Amino acid sequence: MRRALLTTAIAAVLVPAAWAAGGEPQHAFTKADQARARAASLRLSDFAPGWKASSSAGTTSGAQPRCSSYHPDQSDLVETGKYDSPDFTRVADNSFVSVSTGVFRTAAMARRGYARVAVRQLPACFGELFAKGITKPSAAKVVSAGPIAFPKAGDRSNAYRLVASVKTPTVTLPVTADIVLFNKGRTDVAMIFLGIVRPLPASLEQTAVARVLSRVTR
């Protein structure tokens, strides 16, 4: 139970930080693009037995987290569709996967938004938010945060890894969060893969990214 609660707390820190934009895009959601954003995401049937879906710890509205050296501004862009998936959680250890999908009015807007987010300061921001977001009596220690190699996805893509540990009054848990971002046409996608104790398998991550990519329509 304590591990499940801790995982929920970690999700609450990482999921809203998927884009970590201080200046949110303007929202002019359309029925078609809301459906497009949802259709591109993962669903529970994409996972093997032993996984469950629960309400996302992230949020689809309101101010997003800011970091001391990273505060991209998307306020001049227009988002016409957005969907945050449930947290897909592996029951055995509470590792989870989450997806955030945003559809912009034009492909040029999506490219500009992506370019402002996927910059070298992003992994350090994840580490900063993670360390600040785990509150007492637990405490987080960031071991490393930086880019990693990952198969190319869509028109442009980036991947990062955060390695950390979370110490509670009773246990210290190693955690590894892989963050994969990609853009395809009018759609920007952020995927978070959180492994408790050990990283989630690369095959699982690559299959999940390929599945979402195949569902993104231009």
Secondary structure, 3 states (H helix, E strand, C coil): CHHHHHHHHHHHHHCHHHCCCCECCEECCCHHHHHHHHHHCCCHHHCCCCEEEECCCCCCCCCCCCECCECCECCCCEEEEEEECCEEEECCCCCEEEEEEEEECCHHHHHHHHHHHCCCCHHHHHHHHHHHHCCCCCEEEEEEEEECCCCCCCCEEEEEEEEEEEECCCCEEEEEEEEEEEEECCEEEEEEEEEECCCCCHHHHHHHHHHHHHHCCC
